[in-house]
């Protein structure tokens, strides 16, 4: 069950407080109905957020168990005491003035964050951060306040950790030797890193807002991108050949690249992260090594054929056949009567 909002609690708490203090101070249908009081008491006690009721002198008149757990005081230690006991001394004047100024307004509720995060103080003296909202009401000529609190220590720590992670990712984004592109789900560039910009020969700002496939058209690759968005499954390919439309002088280059889907809060893919690594030198080296290995095998095969052939003509035929196989060549012989024929 969702917790009642601060405005609702601001109506319930004074009602309960006045009924307990003087049953004649509230309408007879409430005073005569003990179930009403039990219901109010149960609601306030069960709410997860700490709730404090104050009188117009800012003294505590009611607390729920969550307040005791938050501050480490028992109910008896709090009732009748000023709320300032829950606040570090250096903030007493500012917070007291805040409540007084709020009381002068006709506003029924507001946050107490006008000075930034509220600082609370536990029974053992430890200080911690709180979000606080305050509700005021007037009952039988007396102004009452209800304060609803929330310990935000864990949230602040989580935000700091998240910010630290963002900073770490940003440093990785900018310093990695991988070329990285962040795209929205329609393949418009949101951001590129320095490595990508350097390889492309343009400043990072050049790419922002441009569609990836306006810059680098390719139906087959675009189909892969669309499938990643549709399925949410990443895609990786190795030594993929690529010819830059901006740099034809580079010839055919080779890239390892991975496309990762990025999901939003609703789980749907709302962006893509493209990471590329130039493996042209490595691929060309491997191709050259493979070519030399095959050539060495060919030469060894030719030498063996020459040694095994019975006649020089047989050796020539075998060598010619194997050279044609190696180079995917076709030999054409001229015939004086019939023209050309294929061997």
Secondary structure by P-SEA (a helix, b strand, c coil): cccccaaaaaaaaaaaaaaaaccccccccccccaaaaaaaaaaaaacccbbbbbccccccccccaaaaaaccccccccccccccccccccaaaaaaaaaaaaaaccccccccccccbbbbbccccbbbbbbbbbbbbbcccbbbbbbbbbbaaaaaaaaaaaaaaaaaaaaaaaccccbbbbbccccccccccaaaaaaaccccccccccccccccccaaaaaaaaaaaaccbbbbbcbbbbbbcccccccbbbbbbbbbbbbcccccccbbbbbbbbaaaaaaaaaaaaaaaaaaaaaaaaaaaaaacccaaaaaaaaaaaaaaaacbbbbbbbcccccccc
